Amino acid sequence: MKSLISVLILVITTVLLYFGWPVYQFFAFNLQKVPVLAPATPLPAGPLPYQADHAPGHATFATRAEAILNTVRAKSNAPGISAAVAHQGQIVWQGALGYADIATHTALTPEHQFRIGSTSKAVTATLMAKLMQTQGFQLDTPLSDSLTPLPNPAWRDITARHLASHSAGLPHYKGNEDLLGFYHSLSLSEQFDRVQDAVALFDEGPLRSAPGDAFYYSSYGTVLLSAVLAQHAQRPYLDLLQHHIFKPLGMTRSGAESVADKLATFYFNRRGQDAQYIPWRAVNLSHRLAGGGLISTPGDLVRLGSGYLDPSYLHTDVRAQIWTPQRLNHGEVNPQNYALGWRRHEYQPDNTPLFTYYNHGGVSRGSQSMLIVVPEHQLSVAVNINSKTKPFKTFGQASLLLADAYVRLTTQAQRDVPDNPISTTSSNASLPAQ
């Protein structure tokens, strides 16, 4: 009898540890409610490694960009920061400061890949735009007609427009009432090879509001959108990204984390509060691929942004639909000025309007991302770090600081040399593809 009891205790303990350990790690790494049970390491002593390239004629900007990276990295306490700037469709500067991996003293380079979190939503929105342009995809077709079988009858009136603008009424991770799905959002251990399979993690809960009635940010909404797009095109989501986005834009270092060949190590340091770093726990983000699970580099992200400035890639009328902030059923624009997979903002330093920009940031496990596009200056800027900060703007400001510096320098150059403001060679020079 004692042997049987011992075996039962062992089995129960094993089961509890198996299912409970991922939950403990979630509370440790994400909520910081319990200690992270792993040793922390400081950055290697000495100056941080720095690697950068710039196009001809951009040396002054390159100097300012390096200073910006140093400032933002120090404020965010990130192990490493990487950024890129593209003008008129060409990368004119890219740089990386700090470490991709602390234990091996591996310097961060522009080729290192990052988890881009919710910047994935801008990628998915771009896929939707391309299907609108090339395959007649309609924003306002209800799921009752565009997704079969329909996983949840309550979803019948939801449209792609609702899903892309976070007005479908679907929950975000914490609000998921599908208990199995909620557990998976904590454990992050299961592989999903098809976006359609990931929908099962949230297809049993009720809507938080009727479609179009309210704005409620939901990565699950973007996951559902990716399933709709895949069914419309009759191809897997990742294949569609490769065909419509990555290949034509030269984004050779973007995709699912499972195929990464130069992934940075991601770190926990209490959201930038510590200068001691713990490698982030192993996670599988395949269930949120379209809404927060892709990887990329700053160089690839500015190529995506530049695609929006090229009418031969994305027609201006389609771009206008994607970048128009959406109205809710009561007629008012949603509170985040959210369009379809992008946000629209005005940059007003010192209360002086400088430019309008479109952006999407991202927070992932041990990583943060920001991509902005400034159409009036034909500019695209992306920044990534391999840790997390709080508040997000401690890191996120880097993209605007880089854009501000570039706009002011080029504007000054045009005033100083009116006959030849910036040579064609300088502004259109391209760096080698990553």
C-alpha positions as CSV (number, residue, x, y, z in Angstrom):
1,M,0.0,0.0,0.0
2,K,2.8,2.4,0.9
3,S,4.4,1.7,-2.5
4,L,1.2,2.5,-4.3
5,I,0.7,5.7,-2.4
6,S,4.3,6.7,-3.1
7,V,3.7,6.0,-6.8
8,L,0.5,8.1,-6.8
9,I,2.3,11.0,-5.1
10,L,5.1,10.8,-7.6
11,V,2.6,10.8,-10.5
12,I,0.5,13.6,-9.1
13,T,3.7,15.7,-8.4
14,T,5.0,15.0,-11.9
15,V,1.7,16.1,-13.5
16,L,1.5,19.2,-11.4
17,L,5.1,20.2,-12.3
18,Y,4.5,19.5,-16.0
19,F,1.5,21.7,-16.2
20,G,2.3,24.1,-13.4
21,W,5.9,24.9,-14.3
22,P,5.0,26.9,-17.5
23,V,2.4,28.8,-15.5
24,Y,5.1,29.7,-12.8
25,Q,7.4,30.8,-15.6
26,F,4.7,33.0,-17.0
27,F,4.2,34.7,-13.7
28,A,7.9,35.1,-13.2
29,F,8.9,36.4,-16.7
30,N,5.8,38.3,-17.7
31,L,4.1,39.5,-14.5
32,Q,7.2,39.5,-12.3
33,K,5.0,38.2,-9.4
34,V,7.5,35.4,-8.5
35,P,11.2,35.1,-8.8
36,V,12.8,33.9,-12.0
37,L,14.8,30.8,-11.0
38,A,17.8,31.4,-13.1
39,P,21.2,33.2,-12.7
40,A,21.6,36.7,-14.0
41,T,24.6,38.0,-15.9
42,P,25.9,41.5,-16.5
43,L,27.1,42.8,-19.9
44,P,30.7,42.1,-20.7
45,A,33.1,44.8,-19.4
46,G,34.3,47.5,-21.8
47,P,32.8,49.5,-24.7
48,L,29.8,48.0,-26.4
49,P,30.4,46.6,-29.9
50,Y,29.0,48.7,-32.7
51,Q,28.5,47.9,-36.4
52,A,27.0,50.1,-39.0
53,D,26.9,50.9,-42.7
54,H,25.6,54.0,-44.5
55,A,25.1,55.1,-48.0
56,P,27.3,57.8,-49.6
57,G,26.4,61.3,-48.5
58,H,24.9,60.1,-45.1
59,A,27.9,60.3,-42.8
60,T,26.5,63.2,-40.7
61,F,23.2,61.3,-40.2
62,A,25.2,58.1,-39.4
63,T,26.9,60.0,-36.6
64,R,23.6,61.2,-35.2
65,A,22.0,57.8,-35.5
66,E,24.8,56.2,-33.5
67,A,24.3,58.7,-30.7
68,I,20.6,58.0,-30.7
69,L,21.2,54.2,-30.4
70,N,23.6,54.8,-27.5
71,T,21.1,57.0,-25.7
72,V,18.1,54.7,-26.2
73,R,20.0,51.6,-25.3
74,A,21.3,53.1,-22.1
75,K,17.8,54.3,-21.1
76,S,16.2,50.9,-21.9
77,N,19.1,48.8,-20.5
78,A,18.8,46.5,-23.5
79,P,21.6,44.1,-24.2
80,G,21.5,45.2,-27.8
81,I,19.6,47.6,-30.2
82,S,19.4,47.4,-34.0
83,A,17.9,49.9,-36.4
84,A,17.6,50.8,-40.1
85,V,16.5,53.8,-42.1
86,A,15.3,53.6,-45.7
87,H,14.7,56.6,-48.0
88,Q,13.0,56.5,-51.4
89,G,13.0,52.7,-51.1
90,Q,16.7,52.2,-50.4
91,I,18.4,51.6,-47.0
92,V,20.6,54.6,-46.4
93,W,21.8,53.5,-42.9
94,Q,21.6,50.5,-40.6
95,G,23.4,49.9,-37.3
96,A,23.6,47.6,-34.4
97,L,24.9,48.3,-30.9
98,G,25.5,45.8,-28.0
99,Y,25.2,42.1,-27.8
100,A,23.1,39.4,-29.5
101,D,24.3,36.9,-26.9
102,I,25.9,37.9,-23.6
103,A,27.3,34.4,-22.6
104,T,29.3,34.1,-25.8
105,H,30.1,37.8,-26.1
106,T,28.5,37.7,-29.6
107,A,28.1,41.2,-31.0
108,L,24.8,42.3,-32.4
109,T,24.8,42.9,-36.1
110,P,22.2,44.2,-38.6
111,E,21.7,40.6,-39.8
112,H,20.4,39.4,-36.4
113,Q,16.7,38.5,-36.3
114,F,14.3,39.6,-33.6
115,R,10.8,38.6,-32.4
116,I,8.7,41.5,-33.7
117,G,5.6,40.9,-31.6
118,S,2.6,42.9,-32.8
119,T,4.5,44.5,-35.7
120,S,3.5,41.1,-37.2
121,K,0.0,42.7,-37.6
122,A,1.4,45.2,-40.1
123,V,2.8,42.3,-42.1
124,T,-0.6,40.5,-42.1
125,A,-2.3,43.8,-43.1
126,T,0.1,44.0,-46.0
127,L,-0.9,40.5,-47.1
128,M,-4.5,41.5,-46.9
129,A,-3.8,44.6,-49.0
130,K,-2.1,42.4,-51.7
131,L,-5.0,40.0,-51.8
132,M,-7.4,43.0,-52.1
133,Q,-5.2,44.2,-55.0
134,T,-4.6,40.9,-56.8
135,Q,-7.3,38.5,-55.8
136,G,-10.4,40.5,-55.2
137,F,-10.4,40.1,-51.4
138,Q,-13.3,42.1,-49.8
139,L,-13.0,43.8,-46.5
140,D,-16.7,43.7,-45.7
141,T,-17.7,40.1,-46.5
142,P,-19.0,38.4,-43.3
143,L,-17.3,35.4,-41.9
144,S,-20.5,33.4,-42.5
145,D,-19.5,33.7,-46.2
146,S,-15.7,33.8,-46.1
147,L,-14.8,31.1,-43.5
148,T,-16.1,27.6,-43.7
149,P,-16.7,25.8,-41.5
150,L,-17.5,28.7,-39.2
151,P,-15.9,27.8,-35.8
152,N,-18.2,29.9,-33.7
153,P,-21.8,30.9,-34.7
154,A,-21.3,34.2,-32.8
155,W,-18.7,35.2,-35.4
156,R,-21.1,35.1,-38.4
157,D,-21.3,38.9,-38.8
158,I,-17.6,39.7,-38.2
159,T,-15.7,41.0,-41.3
160,A,-12.1,41.3,-42.2
161,R,-12.4,45.0,-41.6
162,H,-13.5,44.3,-38.0
163,L,-10.6,41.9,-37.5
164,A,-8.0,44.2,-38.9
165,S,-9.2,47.2,-36.9
166,H,-9.8,45.4,-33.5
167,S,-13.5,46.0,-33.6
168,A,-14.7,42.4,-34.0
169,G,-15.4,42.0,-30.2
170,L,-12.8,39.1,-29.9
171,P,-10.8,38.9,-26.7
172,H,-7.0,39.4,-26.3
173,Y,-4.9,36.8,-24.5
174,K,-6.0,37.6,-20.9
175,G,-9.7,37.8,-21.8
176,N,-9.8,34.4,-23.5
177,E,-12.6,32.3,-21.8
178,D,-11.6,29.2,-23.7
179,L,-9.7,27.6,-20.8
180,L,-7.5,25.3,-22.9
181,G,-6.5,28.3,-25.1
182,F,-5.9,30.5,-22.1
183,Y,-3.6,27.8,-20.6
184,H,-1.7,27.6,-23.9
185,S,-1.2,31.4,-23.9
186,L,0.6,30.9,-20.6
187,S,2.6,27.7,-21.4
188,L,3.6,28.6,-25.0
189,S,4.8,25.1,-25.6
190,E,2.7,23.7,-28.5
191,Q,3.5,23.9,-32.2
192,F,0.8,25.0,-34.7
193,D,1.7,24.3,-38.3
194,R,-1.5,25.9,-39.7
195,V,-3.1,29.2,-38.6
196,Q,-6.5,27.5,-38.9
197,D,-5.5,25.1,-36.1
198,A,-4.6,28.0,-33.8
199,V,-8.1,29.4,-34.1
200,A,-9.2,26.4,-31.9
201,L,-7.5,28.2,-28.9
202,F,-10.2,30.9,-28.7
203,D,-13.2,29.7,-30.7
204,E,-15.5,28.8,-27.8
205,G,-15.7,32.0,-25.8
206,P,-18.3,34.8,-26.2
207,L,-17.7,38.1,-28.0
208,R,-17.0,41.1,-25.7
209,S,-19.2,43.3,-27.9
210,A,-21.1,43.2,-31.1
211,P,-18.9,43.6,-34.2
212,G,-18.1,47.2,-34.9
213,D,-19.5,48.5,-31.6
214,A,-16.3,48.9,-29.7
215,F,-12.5,48.9,-30.0
216,Y,-10.9,46.0,-28.2
217,Y,-7.3,45.2,-29.1
218,S,-7.0,41.5,-29.9
219,S,-4.1,39.5,-31.4
220,Y,-6.5,36.6,-31.7
221,G,-8.5,38.8,-34.1
222,T,-5.4,39.0,-36.4
223,V,-4.9,35.2,-36.1
224,L,-8.5,34.7,-37.2
225,L,-7.9,37.2,-40.1
226,S,-4.9,35.1,-41.2
227,A,-7.1,32.0,-41.4
228,V,-9.6,34.0,-43.5
229,L,-6.9,35.1,-45.9
230,A,-5.4,31.6,-46.2
231,Q,-8.8,30.2,-47.0
232,H,-9.5,32.9,-49.6
233,A,-6.2,32.3,-51.4
234,Q,-6.2,28.5,-50.8
235,R,-2.6,28.6,-49.7
236,P,-0.9,28.4,-46.3
237,Y,-0.4,31.7,-44.5
238,L,3.4,31.6,-44.5
239,D,3.5,30.6,-48.2
240,L,1.3,33.7,-48.9
241,L,3.7,35.9,-47.0
242,Q,6.7,34.5,-49.0
243,H,4.9,35.0,-52.3
244,H,3.3,38.4,-51.8
245,I,5.6,40.1,-49.4
246,F,9.0,38.6,-48.5
247,K,10.1,37.6,-52.0
248,P,9.0,40.7,-54.0
249,L,10.4,43.1,-51.3
250,G,13.6,41.3,-50.7
251,M,12.8,40.4,-47.1
252,T,15.1,37.4,-46.9
253,R,15.4,37.3,-43.1
254,S,11.8,37.3,-42.1
255,G,9.3,34.6,-41.3
256,A,8.6,32.0,-38.6
257,E,11.0,31.7,-35.7
258,S,11.4,28.0,-36.5
259,V,13.4,28.8,-39.6
260,A,15.6,31.5,-38.2
261,D,19.3,31.2,-38.9
262,K,20.7,34.2,-36.9
263,L,18.3,34.7,-34.0
264,A,19.4,37.1,-31.2
265,T,19.1,35.7,-27.7
266,F,16.2,37.4,-25.8
267,Y,16.6,38.5,-22.2
268,F,14.7,39.3,-19.0
269,N,15.8,42.2,-16.9
270,R,12.6,43.3,-15.2
271,R,11.6,45.5,-18.1
272,G,14.8,47.5,-18.2
273,Q,15.1,48.0,-14.5
274,D,18.2,45.8,-14.1
275,A,21.6,45.7,-15.7
276,Q,21.7,42.0,-15.1
277,Y,20.2,39.7,-17.7
278,I,18.6,36.2,-17.8
279,P,17.9,34.4,-21.1
280,W,14.2,34.3,-21.7
281,R,12.5,31.0,-21.2
282,A,11.9,28.8,-24.3
283,V,8.6,29.6,-25.9
284,N,6.7,28.6,-29.0
285,L,4.7,31.5,-30.6
286,S,3.3,29.7,-33.6
287,H,-0.2,30.0,-32.3
288,R,-0.1,33.8,-32.6
289,L,2.0,34.0,-35.8
290,A,0.0,36.6,-37.7
291,G,-0.7,38.8,-34.7
292,G,2.6,38.5,-32.7
293,G,4.8,35.6,-33.7
294,L,6.9,36.6,-36.7
295,I,10.6,37.4,-36.7
296,S,12.5,39.9,-38.8
297,T,15.3,42.4,-38.9
298,P,15.1,46.2,-39.0
299,G,16.5,46.1,-42.5
300,D,13.6,43.8,-43.6
301,L,11.0,45.9,-41.8
302,V,12.0,49.1,-43.6
303,R,11.7,47.2,-46.8
304,L,8.2,46.4,-45.8
305,G,7.5,50.0,-45.0
306,S,9.1,51.1,-48.3
307,G,6.7,48.8,-50.1
308,Y,3.9,51.1,-49.0
309,L,5.6,54.0,-50.7
310,D,5.9,52.2,-54.1
311,P,2.7,52.3,-56.1
312,S,4.0,49.6,-58.4
313,Y,3.9,47.3,-55.3
314,L,0.9,48.6,-53.5
315,H,-1.6,50.7,-55.4
316,T,-2.3,54.1,-53.8
317,D,-6.1,53.4,-53.5
318,V,-5.4,50.2,-51.6
319,R,-2.9,51.9,-49.4
320,A,-5.4,54.5,-48.6
321,Q,-7.9,51.9,-47.4
322,I,-5.3,50.2,-45.2
323,W,-4.1,53.5,-43.7
324,T,-7.5,55.1,-43.0
325,P,-8.4,55.1,-39.2
326,Q,-11.6,53.1,-38.8
327,R,-14.9,54.3,-37.4
328,L,-17.0,52.3,-35.0
329,N,-20.7,51.8,-35.4
330,H,-21.5,55.1,-33.6
331,G,-19.6,57.0,-36.2
332,E,-16.6,58.1,-34.3
333,V,-13.0,57.0,-35.1
334,N,-11.7,54.4,-32.6
335,P,-9.7,55.8,-29.6
336,Q,-6.3,54.6,-30.9
337,N,-6.7,56.1,-34.4
338,Y,-6.2,52.5,-35.5
339,A,-6.5,51.8,-39.2
340,L,-6.2,48.3,-40.7
341,G,-3.1,46.8,-39.1
342,W,-1.5,50.2,-38.7
343,R,-1.9,53.3,-36.4
344,R,-1.9,56.8,-37.8
345,H,-0.2,59.6,-35.8
346,E,1.1,63.2,-36.0
347,Y,4.6,63.9,-34.9
348,Q,4.7,67.2,-33.1
349,P,7.9,68.0,-31.3
350,D,7.6,71.2,-29.3
351,N,4.0,71.4,-30.4
352,T,5.1,72.0,-34.0
353,P,3.7,69.6,-36.6
354,L,6.6,68.0,-38.4
355,F,5.1,65.0,-40.2
356,T,2.3,62.3,-40.3
357,Y,3.4,58.8,-39.8
358,Y,2.0,55.3,-39.7
359,N,3.4,52.7,-37.3
360,H,3.0,49.5,-35.5
361,G,5.0,48.5,-32.4
362,G,5.5,45.1,-31.0
363,V,6.2,43.5,-27.6
364,S,7.2,39.8,-27.5
365,R,9.0,37.5,-25.2
366,G,12.3,39.3,-24.4
367,S,12.0,41.5,-27.5
368,Q,10.5,44.7,-28.7
369,S,9.9,46.2,-32.2
370,M,8.9,49.4,-33.9
371,L,8.2,50.2,-37.5
372,I,7.2,53.7,-38.8
373,V,6.5,55.0,-42.3
374,V,6.6,58.7,-43.1
375,P,5.0,59.1,-46.6
376,E,5.6,62.8,-47.2
377,H,9.4,62.2,-46.7
378,Q,9.5,58.8,-48.4
379,L,11.0,57.5,-45.2
380,S,10.8,54.2,-43.3
381,V,12.4,53.5,-39.9
382,A,12.6,50.3,-37.8
383,V,14.2,49.6,-34.5
384,N,14.5,46.3,-32.4
385,I,15.9,45.4,-29.0
386,N,16.4,41.9,-27.4
387,S,14.7,42.7,-24.1
388,K,11.6,44.5,-22.8
389,T,11.1,48.0,-21.4
390,K,8.4,49.7,-19.3
391,P,7.1,52.1,-20.5
392,F,7.3,51.1,-24.1
393,K,8.1,54.6,-25.3
394,T,11.5,54.4,-23.5
395,F,12.4,52.2,-26.5
396,G,9.8,53.2,-29.0
397,Q,11.0,56.8,-29.2
398,A,14.1,55.7,-31.1
399,S,12.2,55.4,-34.4
400,L,10.9,58.9,-34.1
401,L,14.2,60.3,-33.0
402,L,15.9,58.7,-36.1
403,A,13.1,60.0,-38.4
404,D,13.3,63.5,-36.9
405,A,17.1,63.6,-37.4
406,Y,16.8,62.4,-41.0
407,V,14.1,64.8,-41.9
408,R,15.8,67.8,-40.3
409,L,19.2,67.0,-41.9
410,T,17.7,66.5,-45.4
411,T,15.6,69.6,-45.1
412,Q,18.6,71.6,-44.0
413,A,20.6,70.2,-46.9
414,Q,17.9,71.3,-49.3
415,R,18.0,74.9,-47.9
416,D,21.8,75.1,-47.9
417,V,22.3,73.8,-51.4
418,P,19.3,74.8,-53.4
419,D,20.8,73.9,-56.8
420,N,21.8,70.4,-55.8
421,P,20.1,69.5,-52.4
422,I,21.0,65.8,-52.2
423,S,22.7,64.0,-55.1
424,T,20.8,61.2,-56.7
425,T,23.6,58.9,-55.9
426,S,23.4,59.7,-52.2
427,S,19.7,59.5,-51.6
428,N,19.2,56.4,-53.7
429,A,22.3,54.5,-52.8
430,S,21.6,51.0,-51.5
431,L,23.4,48.9,-48.9
432,P,24.0,45.2,-49.6
433,A,20.9,43.1,-49.0
434,Q,20.9,41.2,-45.7
